[in-house]
Amino acid sequence: MMNEADIVERLAEFLPNFLAGLSLSFTVVSAYIAAVFYFLRYAGFGVKLMAFLIFSIVLASLGMFVYLCAGYFESLKLGLQDLIEAGEVTQVGESIGEILSFQGVQYMIFVVWIIGGVAYLAMTYLTFLHPWRVAGRGHASNGAERAFRSEFKRRAA
């Protein structure tokens, strides 16, 4: 059985790793948004499908990471609660136990799952269903592209 010091040490190691996983999730989604906007909207269906499959695998792996983190956190919380009930913790351990018993952590993990699901649905829509306009046919930067080309032609002449 773990003692209070072991549990507190593992909690101290857990939190930065959990936050790094969340940060990586936001990075992957942001990179995919950029890829959709700048590259995939011009790509064929096969390329879109391959990119989306890779994105799905990475997001599923990160989702599994969050799921396992939730279980690990819950086991540490229960271990500390057992020690508190047995009267084998210091005042610091009791304070940490009160913090861990706060339901906000479970709500935060639930919100992470909701955000991940919404992001996945949005990326599915943007990858396969959104009617992207191709440059030259109403693209927002079409005027800037024409100005650049005309300036380039003027200087070349």
BELMO-V303705 format. One record per pair of residues at least 6 apart in sequence whose C-alpha atoms are under 8 Angstrom apart, sorted by the first residue. I is the first residue (numbers start at 1). J is the second residue. If there is no record, write none. Layout:
i={I	I}
j={J	J}
This chain:
i={2	3	4	4	4	4	4	7	7	7	8	10	11	11	14	18	18	21	21	21	25	25	28	28	29	32	32	33	36	36	40	40	40	41	41	42	45	48	48	52	52	63	63	66	70	70	77	77	77	80	80	81	83	84	84	84	133	135	135	136}
j={79	83	80	83	88	89	93	76	79	80	93	76	73	76	73	66	69	62	65	66	59	62	55	59	119	55	123	123	126	127	47	48	127	127	132	134	128	127	128	124	127	113	116	109	106	109	97	100	101	93	97	97	89	93	94	97	139	141	142	142}
